[in-house]
């Protein structure tokens, strides 16, 4: 049994962290074994604007947030996927998901690879693109991968994780603007089908009139069917029961991984390494912030 925790965040990270710990206790009481938290778990959505003051939210893996979550994982016997604002060294900041096992040990981390920059998601001001690739994490309950929000719209990551043995991909997100929800559902269902695995989206809720996160967290199975219908827009725990034996059955019936031809896909990396001409034309050095170097129009809402 796996769970996702969606919650609204006030401007007080400490208060939000306490709320997260309460919801983790509830998830443990519901017999969840792996729990995924939302993107930037206990922080207000500061990337809606570019402000140097928000770098104060960043923590190392030795910081209080990870320490409290490690303690909770150990106390409740949970594997946790914990998205944080990571500081590494001087001037290195990442949108990171830390994976913690049921003994409270850090198994590793995933760093968001595709970092957007458009209205309300000015993330390149804060985060460097990930540099850890697409790791998978073997736990006592399942082998898992992570894709953070915008990463989901790039299919290569899910495929690499599937080839690496992932049975379930957790996707912590910060999706606002309800009209975009159908796109997320379509893309995640397609990834689940073409890679023969489970995908669990865990979205934020709450916000302001200007930017309201709609929640609707859900899990899809390797057939692309909803295991849990999209949840509402309120704080809570979303549960799903995974049957890992289904993965082998589906991959036998639909052998996409077997029939792929890696030797002919070189153009994926070779063509337009700096992006297509339309993207290059949008470059604007004056909007560089701390890490960003691209201003682009918003997609059809997040």
Residue pairs with C-beta under 8 A, 6 or more apart in sequence:
1 30
1 31
1 32
1 33
1 239
1 240
1 241
1 242
2 32
2 33
2 34
2 35
2 36
2 142
2 168
2 200
2 219
2 239
2 240
2 241
2 242
3 27
3 30
3 32
3 34
3 35
3 36
3 237
3 238
3 239
3 240
4 35
4 36
4 37
4 38
4 170
4 200
4 201
4 202
4 217
4 219
4 237
4 238
5 20
5 23
5 24
5 27
5 35
5 36
5 37
5 38
5 202
5 236
5 237
5 238
6 38
6 202
6 203
6 204
6 205
6 215
6 217
6 231
6 235
6 236
6 238
7 16
7 19
7 20
7 23
7 38
7 204
7 205
7 206
7 235
7 236
8 204
8 205
8 206
8 207
8 213
8 235
9 16
9 42
9 43
9 44
9 45
9 204
9 206
10 16
10 44
11 44
13 42
13 43
13 44
13 57
13 65
16 41
16 42
16 43
16 44
17 41
17 42
17 65
17 68
19 42
19 235
20 37
20 41
20 42
20 69
21 68
21 72
23 235
23 236
23 237
24 35
24 72
24 76
24 78
24 80
25 72
25 76
26 237
27 35
27 76
27 78
27 237
27 239
28 35
28 76
28 77
28 78
30 237
30 239
32 78
32 237
32 239
33 77
33 78
33 79
33 102
33 141
34 78
34 79
34 80
34 81
34 139
34 141
34 142
34 144
34 168
34 170
35 78
35 79
35 80
35 81
36 80
36 81
36 170
36 172
36 200
36 202
37 80
37 81
37 82
37 83
37 172
37 202
38 83
38 172
38 173
38 174
38 202
38 203
38 204
39 83
39 95
39 148
39 149
39 172
39 173
39 174
39 204
40 46
40 83
40 84
40 85
40 95
40 174
41 65
41 82
41 83
41 84
41 172
42 65
43 57
43 85
45 120
45 174
45 204
45 207
45 211
45 213
46 54
46 57
46 126
47 54
47 120
47 121
47 122
47 123
47 125
47 126
48 120
48 121
48 122
48 210
48 211
49 122
50 122
50 125
50 126
50 289
50 292
52 290
54 126
55 87
55 93
55 126
55 290
57 85
58 85
58 86
58 87
58 93
59 65
59 66
59 84
59 85
59 86
59 87
60 86
60 87
60 88
61 86
61 98
61 106
61 109
65 82
65 84
66 82
66 84
66 98
66 100
66 106
69 80
69 82
69 98
69 100
70 100
70 104
70 105
70 106
71 104
72 78
72 80
73 79
73 80
73 100
73 101
73 102
73 103
73 104
74 102
74 103
74 104
77 102
78 102
79 99
79 100
79 101
79 102
79 139
79 140
79 141
79 144
80 98
80 99
80 100
81 97
81 98
81 99
81 144
81 146
81 170
81 172
82 97
82 98
82 99
82 100
83 95
83 96
83 97
83 98
83 148
83 172
84 96
84 97
84 98
85 93
85 95
85 96
85 126
86 93
86 94
86 95
86 96
86 98
86 109
86 111
87 93
88 94
91 290
92 128
93 126
93 127
93 128
93 290
93 291
94 111
94 112
94 127
94 128
94 130
95 111
95 112
95 115
95 123
95 126
95 127
95 130
95 148
96 109
96 110
96 111
96 112
96 130
97 109
97 110
97 111
97 112
97 146
97 148
97 170
97 172
98 106
98 108
98 109
99 106
99 107
99 108
99 109
99 110
99 137
99 139
99 144
99 146
100 106
100 107
101 107
101 139
101 140
102 139
102 140
107 137
107 138
107 139
108 135
108 137
109 132
110 130
110 132
110 134
110 135
110 145
110 146
110 147
110 148
111 129
111 130
111 131
111 132
112 123
112 127
112 129
112 130
112 148
112 149
112 150
112 151
113 129
113 130
113 133
113 134
113 151
113 154
113 157
114 129
114 150
114 151
114 153
114 154
115 123
115 124
115 127
115 128
115 129
115 150
115 291
115 292
116 123
116 124
116 150
116 296
117 123
117 124
117 125
117 287
117 292
117 294
117 295
117 296
118 295
118 296
118 297
118 298
118 299
119 298
120 176
120 210
120 211
120 298
120 302
121 150
121 174
121 298
121 302
122 289
122 292
123 150
123 292
124 289
124 291
124 292
124 293
124 294
125 289
125 290
125 291
125 292
126 289
126 290
126 291
127 291
128 291
133 160
134 145
134 157
134 160
134 161
134 164
135 145
135 164
136 143
136 144
136 145
136 161
136 164
136 165
136 166
137 143
137 144
137 145
138 165
142 167
142 168
142 242
142 244
143 165
143 166
143 167
143 168
144 166
144 167
144 168
144 169
144 170
145 157
145 158
145 161
145 164
145 166
145 168
145 169
145 170
146 169
146 170
146 171
146 172
147 157
147 158
147 161
147 169
147 170
147 171
148 171
148 172
148 173
149 171
149 172
149 173
149 174
149 175
149 302
151 157
151 171
152 158
152 171
152 173
152 184
152 187
152 188
152 191
152 201
153 187
155 190
155 191
155 194
156 268
158 169
158 191
158 194
158 195
158 197
158 199
159 194
159 195
159 260
161 169
161 195
162 195
162 196
162 197
162 257
163 257
166 197
167 197
167 198
167 242
167 244
167 247
168 197
168 198
168 199
168 200
168 242
169 191
169 197
169 198
169 199
169 200
170 199
170 200
170 202
171 188
171 199
171 200
171 201
171 202
172 202
173 184
173 201
173 202
173 203
173 204
174 203
174 204
174 213
174 302
175 181
175 184
175 203
175 204
175 213
175 214
175 302
176 207
176 211
176 212
176 213
176 214
176 301
176 302
177 214
177 301
177 302
178 214
179 300
179 301
180 299
180 300
180 301
180 302
181 214
181 216
181 230
183 300
184 201
185 218
185 230
188 199
188 201
188 220
189 220
189 224
189 225
190 224
191 199
192 198
192 199
192 220
192 221
192 222
192 223
192 224
193 222
193 223
193 224
193 254
194 256
195 222
195 256
195 257
196 222
196 247
196 250
196 251
196 254
196 256
196 257
197 222
197 247
198 219
198 220
198 221
198 222
198 227
198 240
198 242
198 247
199 219
199 220
200 217
200 218
200 219
200 220
200 240
201 217
201 218
201 219
202 217
202 238
203 213
203 214
203 215
203 216
203 217
204 213
204 215
205 213
205 214
205 215
205 233
205 234
205 235
206 212
206 213
206 235
207 213
213 233
214 233
215 231
215 232
215 233
215 234
216 230
216 231
216 232
216 233
217 228
217 230
217 231
217 238
218 226
218 227
218 228
218 229
218 230
218 231
218 238
219 226
219 227
219 228
219 238
219 240
219 242
220 226
220 227
221 227
221 242
221 246
222 246
222 247
222 250
222 251
223 246
223 250
227 240
227 241
227 242
228 238
228 239
228 240
231 238
251 257
251 258
274 280
279 294
279 296
282 294
282 295
282 296
282 297
283 293
283 294
283 295
284 293
284 294
284 295
285 293
287 293
287 294
287 295
